């Protein structure tokens, strides 16, 4: 196998395993008792990642603005259509609520809620894989820096994803296993970038927009309505603070990485 391809695949695989494992450790230990409250934190992480990083990066890579916004609109509507046709569902229920379902029904239904997140995460990882491939094909040192940067920004985002998956009814093992599987998309993106660097790189902005549409859709259509069902005013202030914290973390991480 070509040496550069080995470097690309190895760097992508290591960065995915490290960032996902670190995020899982934090989510399943430090944050394990705060899953429901961390939904608000997830909203901040997902919206921050989509609106402060992925979309700006898509425009910075000189994607055509009207096409990018059209694709964003199409992505949001597309996820709505997929949900309506039950291809993707993210209704969040919990055992013990007042719904008259057989035992295990709610967990089964809620377990589908993480699929939009996993799809968006896969697209994002594929785009990251292409970026790492492009960097390594330029210079291995640049490739190593790119892989390290992706690890740094993936950890806080993956924490938000784990919170969504746990809240959706995934067990810790399933959440970790399926999130690891999304790393294969990164490897696939790296291989594609290595083989077809010129043509595929021009598609990165559009892949990032599709990923952003998934994160925006799940945050606005699923997570925020859950927060609105909380009637206590004091809890609303906590939710707002946690949303702000999620956005602030994303902003701080990307500001450091981009030297702002």
Secondary structure, 3 states (H helix, E strand, C coil): CCHHHHHHHHHHHHHHHHHHHHHHHHHHHHCHHHCCCHHHHHHHHHHHHHHHHHHHHHHHCCCCHHHHHHHHHHHHHHHHHHHHCCCCCCCCCCCCCCCCCCCCHHHHHHHHHHHHHHHHHHHHHHHHHHHHHHHHHHCHHHHHHHHHHHHHHHHHHHHHHHHHHHHCCCCHHHHHHHHHHHHHHHHHHHHHHHHCHHHHHCCHHHHHHHHHHHHHHHHHHHHHHHHHCCCCHHHHHHHHHHHHHHHHHHHHHHHHHHCC
